Amino acid sequence: GPRWLIGRRRPMFPETCLPFSERRTMQSRSPFLDDLSKLMTSAAGVAQGARAEAETAFRGMLERWLSEANLVTREEFDAVREMAVKAREENEALKARLAALEARIG
C-alpha cells in the first residue's frame, strides 16, 4: 500500500483517506455501484411520494369521517359548558332564595 498507511490500521473506506489527487470517482470505480446508487435514490424518491400520497388520502378520509360523525366543535362545547355553569349558579341562587322565603314563612 501507500507509504502513509504503513503501521496504521486500514480505514473502513480507504478511498476517502487518499490524497485528493489520487482519489477515484465512484463512476470510474464501479458502474454497478453507480447504477445501484441511482436506483436507491429513485426508490427513496418513490417512497417519499407514496408516503405523501398516503398521508393526503388518510387526512381526507379522516375529515370525511369527522364531518359525518355528528361531533361538536370546541367552540360549541365551550358555549354549552358556559350555559351549564351559569344555569347551575342561577339554580344555587334560587335555592338560597327559596330557603330564605321558607324560613320567613314558617
N, C-alpha and C positions, 0 to 999 in steps of 0.2 A: 504493500500500500504506500501511500504518500508518506514522506518523511515526518510530517506534522502529526501523524497518527501513531507513531512509534511510542510504545509504553502507555498508551491511553486505551480505555475501553472503547470498543467500536460503538458509535452512536446508532440510535434506532433508525434514523433517517440520514444516512451518510451524505446524500446529495445536498442537504441543507447545510452541512458543515464544510463543504468545499469552498474555496475562494470563489467569488462571484464569476470570475473569468473562466473557471473550469466547470461551472455547473452546466448540466444539460437540461434542456426543456423537457416537459412531460411528453410532448409530441415526438421528439426525437428518441425518447427513451422507450416508449411502447405505444403503438397505435391502439392496442387493445385497451390499455388503461385510459387513454384519451376518450375512446368511444364509451367505455364504462362510466367515466366521469360525466360525459354529456347525457347518457341515459339516466343516471341518478339525478342530475339536475332537472331533466324533463319530468321524471317521476315525482320529484318534490313539488314542482310547479302544478302538476296534475292533482296531487294530493291536497295541496293548499286550495286549489279551485274547488275541488269536491267538498272540502270542509266548509268553505264559504257558502256554497250552494245548499249544503245540508242545514247549516245554521239559518239561512234565509227561509228555507222550507219549514223548519221547525218553528221559527218565530211566527210565520204566517198561520200555521196550524194552531199554535197556542193562542194567538189573537182571536181566531175564529171561535175556538172553544170558549174563551173567556167572554166573548160577546154573546154567545148562545147560553151561557151558564146562569144568566139572570143574577149576577153578582152586583152589589152596590159599590159605588166609588167611595174613596176615602172621605171626600167632602160630604157626600150624603150620610155616611156613617157618623161623622163628627156632628153634623147638624141634628140628627136624630138623638144622638147622645146628649147634646146640649139641651134639647127639648125635654129629655127624660130627667136630667138633673134639675132643670127649672120646675118641672111638674112635681118632683119629689120635695123640693124646697117649699113650694106652694102647699103641698099636702101637709107637711110638718107645721107650717104656719096655721093652716086651717084646723089641724088637730089641737094646737095650743089654744087657739081662739075658742073652739068648741068646749074644751075643758074649762076654760075660764068662765064661759057662759053657764055651763052646767054647775059650776061651783057657786055662782051668784044665785042661781035659781034654787038650788037645792040641797 
